[in-house]
Amino acid sequence: MRAAALPDAQRPTILVVEDEAPLLTLLRYNLEKQGFRVEEAADGPEALIRVAESRPDLMLLDWMLPAMSGLEVCRQLRRRPETRDLPIIMVTARTEEADAVRALDTGADDHIGKPFTMDALLARIRAVMRRSGAPAARGTLSWQDIVMDQDAHRVTRAGRTLHLGPTEYRLLEFFLQHPGRVFSREQLLDAVWGRDIHVELRTVDVHIRRLRKAINGESDLDVIRTVRSAGYALDTDG
């Protein structure tokens, strides 16, 4: 998977406020790979200056910072009319439920505890951006000879245009974001249909068959692998 390079003006900006250099480097690498533009601040006062200079689309804010805590940064941003609705995700090593509640009561839109996986963080970032109306990172996803242009909503394989229904498109988009990884039917239902929608498991099989039919030509390898008793993967090894 790769995100096509977009002009900076078209890429959603995330301000990462973090004083741990290795974690900051890891976050920058993974967020930029997903199509985001990343700005950095090492402490609270610098974060406030950065936001005043250029408001980001989302702030990833560490709780424990030198000079000023993440909570105080959040409080100050919420007092200002121009940043009252700035999406903020609080990152914390605190695991107590009371601390999570405190972060939310201070004004954070969401929180995530350390250590965390990048998949979990990205899911929270996308969810907060959807709720806030901030632009989501778009671009191009590709794997082998399949290319998905997310802005044009167009999919090609070996240069030919594929015609997918809305559900098949979302399935393929999810697979392209996680090539080679096996997902159960339950996981696919949650990712593609959503947790709040009741859909029978066999519905996944129906749409997988439709997706196969749409993307696999007569001379093409079947790129949707069925893993017995486990689920499906975008993979040609089987």
C-alpha positions in Angstrom: 0.0 0.0 0.0 1.1 3.5 -0.7 -0.4 6.9 -0.4 0.1 9.1 -3.5 2.0 12.2 -2.9 -0.4 15.2 -2.7 0.5 18.9 -2.5 0.8 20.0 1.2 -2.2 22.2 0.8 -4.4 19.2 0.0 -3.1 17.0 2.8 -4.8 17.0 6.3 -2.3 18.3 8.9 -1.8 16.6 12.2 0.2 18.5 14.9 1.9 15.9 17.1 2.9 17.2 20.5 5.3 14.7 22.0 8.6 15.0 23.8 9.8 11.4 23.3 11.9 11.6 20.1 11.7 7.9 19.1 7.9 7.9 19.4 7.7 11.2 17.5 9.8 9.7 14.7 7.6 6.6 14.6 4.4 8.7 14.5 5.7 11.0 11.7 6.7 8.0 9.6 3.4 6.2 9.9 1.1 9.3 9.6 2.9 10.6 6.5 2.7 7.1 5.0 -1.1 7.4 5.4 -1.2 10.7 3.5 -1.1 13.2 6.4 1.1 16.2 6.7 2.8 16.2 10.1 3.9 19.2 12.2 5.8 18.7 15.5 6.0 20.4 18.9 8.1 19.1 21.9 6.2 20.9 24.7 3.0 22.8 25.5 4.1 26.4 24.9 5.5 25.4 21.5 2.3 23.6 20.7 0.2 26.8 21.4 2.5 28.8 19.2 2.3 26.3 16.4 -1.5 26.4 16.5 -1.6 30.2 16.6 0.6 30.3 13.5 -1.3 27.7 11.5 -4.2 25.7 12.8 -3.9 22.0 12.1 -6.8 19.7 11.2 -6.1 17.5 14.3 -3.8 17.6 17.3 -2.3 14.5 18.8 -1.4 15.7 22.3 0.6 13.9 24.9 -0.6 14.3 28.5 2.9 14.3 30.2 4.9 17.2 28.7 7.6 19.4 30.0 6.8 23.0 31.0 3.0 22.6 30.5 0.9 19.5 30.7 -1.3 18.3 27.8 -4.3 18.9 29.9 -3.4 22.6 30.3 -2.7 22.9 26.6 -6.2 21.5 25.9 -7.8 23.8 28.4 -6.2 26.9 26.8 -7.2 25.8 23.3 -10.8 25.3 24.4 -10.9 28.8 25.9 -10.0 30.4 22.5 -12.9 30.8 20.0 -10.6 30.0 17.1 -9.6 26.6 18.5 -12.7 25.8 20.5 -13.6 23.0 18.0 -10.0 21.9 17.1 -10.1 18.0 17.1 -7.8 16.8 19.9 -6.8 13.2 20.8 -5.0 12.9 24.1 -2.2 10.4 24.4 -1.5 9.2 27.9 0.4 6.5 29.8 -2.3 6.7 32.5 -4.6 3.7 32.5 -7.1 4.6 35.2 -10.7 5.2 33.9 -10.8 8.4 36.0 -7.9 9.8 34.0 -9.6 9.0 30.7 -12.7 10.8 32.0 -10.6 13.7 33.1 -9.0 14.0 29.6 -12.4 14.1 28.0 -13.8 16.5 30.5 -10.9 18.9 29.8 -12.0 19.0 26.2 -10.2 16.2 24.4 -12.3 14.6 21.7 -10.8 11.2 22.3 -7.9 9.6 24.2 -5.6 6.6 23.6 -3.3 4.9 26.2 0.4 4.0 25.7 1.4 1.6 24.4 -0.8 1.6 21.4 -0.8 0.1 17.9 -0.7 2.3 14.8 -3.9 0.6 13.5 -5.7 1.6 16.7 -4.4 5.2 16.6 -5.3 5.6 12.9 -8.8 4.3 13.5 -9.3 6.9 16.3 -7.9 9.7 14.1 -10.2 8.9 11.2 -13.2 8.6 13.6 -12.5 12.0 15.2 -12.0 13.6 11.8 -15.3 12.1 10.6 -17.1 13.4 13.6 -15.5 16.9 13.3 -15.9 17.2 9.6 -12.2 17.5 9.1 -10.9 16.2 5.7 -9.8 12.6 5.7 -6.5 11.7 4.0 -7.1 10.4 0.5 -4.9 9.4 -2.4 -4.0 6.2 -4.2 -3.9 2.7 -2.8 -2.0 0.0 -4.8 -1.0 -3.6 -4.6 0.5 -5.6 -7.4 -1.4 -4.6 -10.5 -4.5 -3.2 -8.7 -4.7 0.6 -8.3 -7.5 2.5 -6.4 -7.8 6.2 -6.9 -9.7 7.2 -3.8 -10.4 10.8 -5.0 -11.8 9.7 -8.4 -13.4 6.6 -6.8 -11.9 4.5 -9.6 -10.2 1.1 -9.6 -8.1 -0.4 -12.3 -6.3 -3.7 -12.7 -3.5 -4.0 -15.2 -4.8 -0.8 -16.8 -8.4 -1.9 -17.2 -11.2 -0.2 -15.3 -13.0 -2.4 -12.8 -16.7 -1.9 -12.0 -17.5 -2.4 -8.3 -20.6 -1.9 -6.3 -20.3 0.3 -3.2 -19.8 -2.6 -0.8 -17.3 -4.3 -3.0 -15.4 -1.0 -3.3 -15.2 -0.6 0.5 -14.1 -4.2 0.9 -11.3 -3.8 -1.6 -10.3 -0.5 -0.1 -10.0 -2.2 3.3 -8.0 -5.1 1.9 -5.7 -2.7 0.1 -5.0 -1.0 3.4 -4.0 -4.3 4.9 -2.5 -6.6 2.2 -1.6 -10.1 3.2 -3.5 -9.9 6.5 -6.2 -12.4 7.2 -9.5 -11.0 8.5 -12.4 -13.0 9.9 -16.0 -12.4 8.7 -16.7 -10.6 12.0 -13.8 -8.3 11.5 -14.8 -7.5 7.9 -18.4 -6.8 9.1 -17.1 -4.3 11.7 -14.7 -2.6 9.3 -16.9 -2.4 6.2 -20.5 -2.4 7.4 -19.9 -0.9 10.9 -20.5 -2.3 14.4 -23.9 -0.7 14.7 -25.3 -2.4 11.6 -26.7 -6.0 12.0 -25.6 -8.1 9.0 -25.4 -11.9 8.8 -22.0 -13.4 8.4 -22.9 -15.1 5.1 -23.4 -11.6 3.6 -19.7 -11.3 3.7 -19.3 -14.4 1.6 -21.8 -13.0 -1.0 -19.9 -9.8 -1.4 -16.5 -11.6 -1.5 -17.8 -13.6 -4.4 -19.0 -10.4 -6.2 -15.6 -8.8 -5.5 -13.7 -11.8 -6.9 -15.9 -11.7 -10.0 -15.3 -8.0 -10.6 -11.5 -7.9 -10.1 -10.4 -11.4 -11.4 -10.3 -11.6 -15.2 -10.0 -14.9 -17.1 -6.2 -14.7 -17.2 -5.7 -13.1 -13.8 -4.6 -14.7 -10.5 -7.3 -14.8 -7.8 -6.1 -12.2 -5.4 -8.7 -12.9 -2.7 -7.4 -15.8 -0.6 -9.9 -17.9 1.4 -8.3 -19.1 4.6 -10.3 -22.1 6.0 -11.9 -21.4 9.4 -10.2 -18.0 9.5 -11.5 -15.7 6.8 -10.1 -13.8 3.8 -7.0 -11.9 2.8 -5.7 -9.9 -0.2 -3.0 -12.3 -1.1 -1.9 -14.7 -3.9 -0.1 -17.2 -1.7 -2.3 -20.0 -0.8 
